[in-house]
Amino acid sequence: GPTDDWPMILKYNSPPFERYKTTPVQGEIAYSMAQPDQIGEDEDDTLQNDDYTGWLLNCVRQGQTTTLGMEYDQNNPANLENASKLQKAFGYRFLINEFSTAEQVEPGDPMNFSFKVINEGSAPFYEKWLFAFVLIDENTREIAWQQTIPDVDMRQWLPGSDYDWTAEESGFGSGSEVYSRPALEYAINRSVTIPTNLPSGEYLAGITILDPTNQKPNVFFAVKNFFKESNTQPLCRIGVGV
């Protein structure tokens, strides 16, 4: 493995311990502990070589890693593509495969919504933050109304585990990463009641994870939609009373 500690890390990440489910795996890259032909001479060298970055990516996946300290030149465009690929492998990465609501609902009425999510990252999200359904004003891009759903626990959206390093045969970034225990897709179905005093009109609907300190969106899904005005990620348009 990459270091003498690697067998111990893998042991406690595996059954019956599965420590990664409750404790983040994090640290820093120790270039003295790896061979230069595996990872290169320094961080810039690693990021400018697909083979070196691929080797490090395998470490991240196999170690169920949340963070590793790296110091590289962020102003060098040659570093940025592989740095982005690595960043997406660290920690959690919640991809929404499906989302649906009613097309139209009346103020005061209940409304069902559902979605399917999979964690394509390397680790869980470790805190019980608040999950919410939101309606967004399309003109101001601000939240018009939000409802927390207390029984949705994103800590349960686990990544794949028991990463098979030897199965990475198609090259770095090919999407061929293989887990012996693949990540599950989680199907969530819930209901909210639209407030009677919500003005009729068209809204954008979405889901979000709220920072408990300020009740605002602060954890994001792996979707392109994003409003910086409210940190929301709209997923569809619905009519309230129209």
C-alpha positions as CSV (number, residue, x, y, z in Angstrom):
1,G,0.0,0.0,0.0
2,P,1.0,3.7,-0.1
3,T,2.3,3.7,3.5
4,D,3.2,1.2,6.3
5,D,-0.1,2.4,8.0
6,W,-2.2,1.5,4.9
7,P,-3.1,-2.1,5.9
8,M,-4.3,-0.8,9.3
9,I,-6.4,1.9,7.7
10,L,-8.0,-0.7,5.4
11,K,-8.5,-3.1,8.2
12,Y,-10.5,-0.7,10.3
13,N,-12.5,0.6,7.3
14,S,-13.6,-3.0,6.6
15,P,-16.2,-5.2,8.4
16,P,-16.7,-5.6,11.3
17,F,-15.3,-2.2,12.1
18,E,-16.2,0.0,9.1
19,R,-14.8,3.0,11.0
20,Y,-15.2,5.3,8.0
21,K,-19.0,5.3,8.5
22,T,-18.7,7.3,11.7
23,T,-15.1,8.8,11.6
24,P,-13.6,10.8,8.8
25,V,-10.4,9.5,7.2
26,Q,-8.1,12.4,6.6
27,G,-4.5,13.5,6.7
28,E,-1.8,14.8,4.3
29,I,0.2,13.4,1.4
30,A,3.6,12.2,2.6
31,Y,5.8,12.1,-0.5
32,S,8.5,10.4,1.6
33,M,6.3,7.4,2.1
34,A,5.5,6.7,-1.6
35,Q,7.6,5.9,-4.6
36,P,8.2,8.7,-7.1
37,D,7.1,6.4,-9.9
38,Q,3.8,6.1,-8.2
39,I,3.0,9.7,-7.3
40,G,5.7,11.9,-8.5
41,E,8.0,14.3,-6.7
42,D,5.5,16.9,-5.4
43,E,1.9,18.0,-5.7
44,D,2.3,19.8,-8.9
45,D,4.1,16.8,-10.4
46,T,1.2,14.6,-9.2
47,L,-1.5,16.8,-10.8
48,Q,0.2,17.2,-14.1
49,N,0.5,13.5,-14.7
50,D,-2.6,11.4,-15.2
51,D,-0.9,8.2,-13.9
52,Y,0.2,9.9,-10.7
53,T,-3.2,11.4,-10.2
54,G,-4.9,8.1,-10.9
55,W,-2.7,6.4,-8.3
56,L,-3.7,9.0,-5.7
57,L,-7.3,8.7,-6.7
58,N,-7.1,5.0,-6.0
59,C,-5.8,5.8,-2.6
60,V,-8.7,8.2,-1.9
61,R,-11.3,5.6,-3.0
62,Q,-9.8,2.7,-1.3
63,G,-9.2,4.7,1.9
64,Q,-12.8,6.1,2.0
65,T,-11.0,9.4,2.4
66,T,-12.6,12.7,3.3
67,T,-9.6,15.0,3.0
68,L,-5.9,15.1,2.3
69,G,-3.8,18.2,2.6
70,M,-2.2,19.3,-0.7
71,E,-0.2,22.4,-1.5
72,Y,-0.1,23.0,-5.2
73,D,0.0,26.0,-7.5
74,Q,-3.7,26.9,-8.0
75,N,-2.7,29.6,-10.6
76,N,-1.2,27.0,-12.9
77,P,-3.9,25.8,-15.4
78,A,-2.0,22.5,-15.9
79,N,-2.9,21.6,-12.3
80,L,-6.6,22.4,-12.3
81,E,-8.2,19.6,-14.4
82,N,-6.9,16.8,-12.3
83,A,-7.3,18.8,-9.1
84,S,-11.0,19.0,-9.9
85,K,-11.2,15.3,-10.5
86,L,-9.6,14.6,-7.2
87,Q,-11.8,17.0,-5.4
88,K,-14.9,15.3,-6.6
89,A,-13.6,11.9,-5.3
90,F,-13.0,13.2,-1.7
91,G,-15.7,13.0,0.9
92,Y,-19.4,12.8,-0.2
93,R,-20.8,13.6,-3.6
94,F,-24.6,13.4,-3.7
95,L,-25.9,12.9,-7.3
96,I,-29.7,13.2,-7.8
97,N,-30.8,10.8,-10.5
98,E,-34.5,11.6,-10.3
99,F,-36.8,14.3,-8.8
100,S,-40.5,14.8,-9.1
101,T,-43.3,16.8,-7.6
102,A,-46.9,17.7,-8.7
103,E,-47.2,20.1,-11.6
104,Q,-49.8,22.1,-9.8
105,V,-51.0,22.4,-6.2
106,E,-53.4,24.7,-4.3
107,P,-52.4,26.8,-1.3
108,G,-53.1,24.8,1.9
109,D,-53.0,21.5,0.2
110,P,-50.5,18.6,0.8
111,M,-48.1,17.8,-2.0
112,N,-45.9,14.8,-2.4
113,F,-42.3,14.9,-3.7
114,S,-39.8,12.2,-4.4
115,F,-36.2,11.9,-5.4
116,K,-33.4,9.3,-5.8
117,V,-29.9,10.0,-4.6
118,I,-26.6,8.2,-4.7
119,N,-23.3,9.0,-3.0
120,E,-20.7,8.8,-5.7
121,G,-17.9,10.1,-3.4
122,S,-15.6,8.2,-1.1
123,A,-17.1,8.9,2.3
124,P,-20.3,9.7,4.1
125,F,-21.6,13.1,5.3
126,Y,-21.0,12.9,9.0
127,E,-23.4,15.4,10.6
128,K,-27.2,15.4,11.1
129,W,-27.9,18.7,9.3
130,L,-31.4,19.7,8.3
131,F,-33.0,18.6,5.0
132,A,-35.6,20.9,3.4
133,F,-38.0,21.2,0.5
134,V,-37.9,24.7,-1.0
135,L,-39.9,26.9,-3.3
136,I,-37.9,29.6,-5.0
137,D,-39.0,32.9,-6.5
138,E,-37.7,32.7,-10.1
139,N,-37.4,36.4,-10.4
140,T,-35.5,37.2,-7.2
141,R,-33.9,33.7,-7.0
142,E,-34.6,33.8,-3.3
143,I,-36.4,31.2,-1.2
144,A,-40.1,32.0,-1.0
145,W,-40.9,29.1,1.4
146,Q,-39.1,26.2,2.9
147,Q,-40.1,23.2,5.0
148,T,-37.7,21.1,6.9
149,I,-38.1,17.3,6.7
150,P,-36.6,16.0,10.0
151,D,-36.7,12.3,9.2
152,V,-34.4,12.5,6.1
153,D,-30.9,11.7,7.3
154,M,-28.1,12.3,4.8
155,R,-25.6,10.4,7.0
156,Q,-27.3,7.3,5.7
157,W,-26.4,8.0,2.1
158,L,-23.3,5.9,2.1
159,P,-20.7,5.6,-0.6
160,G,-19.5,2.3,-2.2
161,S,-17.0,0.4,-0.1
162,D,-14.3,-2.3,-0.5
163,Y,-12.7,-0.6,-3.5
164,D,-11.1,-2.9,-6.0
165,W,-7.9,-1.2,-7.0
166,T,-7.1,-3.9,-9.5
167,A,-10.3,-3.3,-11.4
168,E,-9.2,0.2,-12.5
169,E,-8.1,-1.0,-15.9
170,S,-9.5,1.5,-18.3
171,G,-7.5,4.5,-17.3
172,F,-7.9,7.5,-14.9
173,G,-11.1,9.4,-15.2
174,S,-12.8,6.7,-17.3
175,G,-15.5,6.1,-14.7
176,S,-14.4,2.5,-14.3
177,E,-13.8,2.7,-10.6
178,V,-15.2,-0.5,-9.1
179,Y,-16.4,-1.2,-5.5
180,S,-17.0,-4.7,-4.4
181,R,-20.0,-3.3,-2.5
182,P,-21.3,-0.5,-4.8
183,A,-23.1,2.6,-3.5
184,L,-26.8,2.2,-3.2
185,E,-29.4,4.5,-4.7
186,Y,-31.7,5.8,-2.0
187,A,-35.3,6.5,-2.9
188,I,-37.0,9.2,-0.7
189,N,-40.7,10.0,-0.8
190,R,-42.2,12.7,1.4
191,S,-45.0,15.1,1.7
192,V,-45.3,18.8,2.5
193,T,-48.3,21.1,3.0
194,I,-48.2,24.3,1.0
195,P,-49.0,27.4,3.2
196,T,-52.4,29.0,2.8
197,N,-50.8,32.4,2.6
198,L,-48.3,31.6,-0.1
199,P,-49.1,33.9,-3.1
200,S,-50.4,32.0,-6.2
201,G,-48.0,31.8,-9.1
202,E,-45.2,29.8,-10.6
203,Y,-42.3,28.7,-8.4
204,L,-39.2,26.6,-8.8
205,A,-39.0,23.6,-6.5
206,G,-35.9,22.0,-5.1
207,I,-34.3,20.3,-2.1
208,T,-31.5,21.4,0.0
209,I,-29.4,20.7,3.1
210,L,-29.4,23.5,5.7
211,D,-26.6,24.6,7.9
212,P,-28.0,24.3,11.4
213,T,-26.4,27.6,12.5
214,N,-28.2,29.8,10.1
215,Q,-30.9,27.6,8.6
216,K,-29.6,28.4,5.1
217,P,-28.5,26.0,2.3
218,N,-24.8,25.1,2.7
219,V,-24.3,21.5,1.4
220,F,-24.8,21.1,-2.4
221,F,-25.9,18.3,-4.7
222,A,-23.9,17.3,-7.7
223,V,-26.2,19.1,-10.2
224,K,-25.5,22.0,-12.4
225,N,-28.4,24.2,-11.3
226,F,-27.4,26.8,-8.8
227,F,-28.6,30.2,-7.7
228,K,-25.9,32.1,-5.9
229,E,-28.5,34.6,-4.5
230,S,-29.8,31.9,-2.2
231,N,-27.4,28.9,-2.6
232,T,-30.4,26.9,-3.9
233,Q,-30.5,24.3,-6.7
234,P,-33.9,24.5,-8.5
235,L,-35.0,21.2,-10.1
236,C,-38.4,21.8,-11.6
237,R,-41.1,24.4,-12.0
238,I,-44.6,24.1,-10.4
239,G,-47.7,26.1,-10.2
240,V,-49.2,27.1,-6.8
241,G,-52.9,28.0,-7.5
242,V,-52.2,28.4,-11.2
